[in-house]
Amino acid sequence: MAMTDLAPRTDAAASDGRARGRTPALDPVDADRLFREGVALFNGVRYWHAHEAWETLWRAAEDEEREFYQGLIPVAAGLLHLQRRSARGARIKLEEGVTKLRAYEPAHRGIFVNELIGQGARLLEELREGYLPYLIPPVIRYTDAEEPDFSR
């Protein structure tokens, strides 16, 4: 199932009283699958596609969860700017995303938010010092990852 299959159509004026741009809530299983798809896309250095997956979730999210996606989305956008060697765009978006994600430290939705913030902060430090860092892609890690079995 493609991301667009989960994205309900948004109308200028929703008949059920939703604000403009908001969509009906997603089925929790579909929402979790789409979130994990966004993480996989992000970890695969496909920042635009991760942004799109998370934007679908943001449009359908309850108010208390929207800020979390409003942190992830600009981090992905900032890394896309960095890929394209746009220092200004990278700095603006990374600052926006890192700031919003701080409310969700150390972990949220099963990912280590503090690690993502740390990776973004290191890039921001270089950008603020006037450097255009080469992108060593950050990785979002899950908190529920199983311990590897090295006993063999």
N, C-alpha and C positions, 0 to 999 in steps of 0.2 A: 504494500500500500504506500503510495507516494504521500509526501507531506501535504500536497494540495488536496488529497482526498479527505484529510482531517480538518481542513480549514473551511468552516462554514462561510457562506457569502455574507458580507457586511453591507448593510444598506445605510443610507444617510440617516434615516430615522427608523430605528428598530421599533417594531410594533409592540414589543414587550417591555419598553421603557429603558432598554440598555442605552448607554451613552454611545455616541458616534464612534465607529471603529471597533466596538466591542462585539464579541461573538458569543454564542451560547457555550456553556461549559462543555468541555470534552469528557468523554467517558474516562474514568481514572486509569484504566488499563491502557487506553490509547494515549492519554497524556503522558504516562510513564514511558511508554515505548517511544514517543516523539521526543521526550526529554533526553532519553538515552541515545537516540539517533543523533540529536544535536551535539551531545558530548562526543560521540564517535566521529562526527564530521569535524568538530573542533580539533580533536586529537589527530585527525587525518589532515590537518592544516587546510581545511576547506571552510574558512571562516565565514564566507558569504552564506553558504548553505546552512551552517550552524545557526547563524543569525536568523535566517528565514524560519528554521524549525522553532527556535525559541520565540520568535515574534508571533507565531501561530499560538503558542502556549500563553504568551503575554496577553493577547487579545481576548482569550477565553478565561483567563485566571481570575480568581476572587481577588478583591482589593488587597488583602494582606499578603498575597503572593506576587503581585505585579511588580513591586520594587525589586524583587530578586531577579526577575527577567530583565528589568530595566538596568540591572548591573551586568548581567551576562552579555546582553546584546551589544552594548557599546564596547565591551572588552573585545569581543569578536571583531567588531567594526574597526577598532583601533589596531588590531593585529593585521587586518586586511590593509589598512593604510600603511602600516610598516612594511608589509610585503611589497607594496607599490612605491615604497621609498618616499612617502609623504610624512615628514616629521611632524608638521603642524597638526594634521588630521589624526595621526597616531597619538600624539600627546593629549589632544582635547578629548578624544574618545576614551583613551585609557584612564585619564583622570576621572571622567564621569563614571565609568564603570567601576573602577576600584573604590571610589567614594561610596557608591550605592551598595556594593557588596559587603562593606565593613559591618553593616548591621547583621549580617548572616554568618559571621565568624563563630566558631572555627569551622563548622560544617553545616550544610543545609541540603535538603533533597538528596542526601546520600553521597554528596561530593565534599571534598576538602576545599572549602572556600578560602581558608587562610593560605593555602599553598598558591592558589590562583592569584590572590591579592599580592603575595610576596613576589611572584614572578612578574606581575604587572608593575609593581613598585620598582623593581630593579630596572625594567625597561624605561620607566618614567624618569628615574634618576639620570640615566644616560641622556635621554631626550632633553631634560631640563638643563643639562650641562652643555648642550649644543651638539651632542653627538647623534648620529643616525645609526643606531646599533643594527648589526646583522641579526636577523631573527633566528634565534634558536627556539623552535616552537615550544611554548608551554604545553603541559599535559595536565588535563583534569583527571584526578584520581578519585575512585570511589572509596567510600569509607567501609563498605561491606565486602571488599575484596578478600578472597580466601587466602590463607597463608599457603605458600607453596610447600609441597611435600618433597624434601630433598633426601629422604631416607633410602631411596633406591640405590 
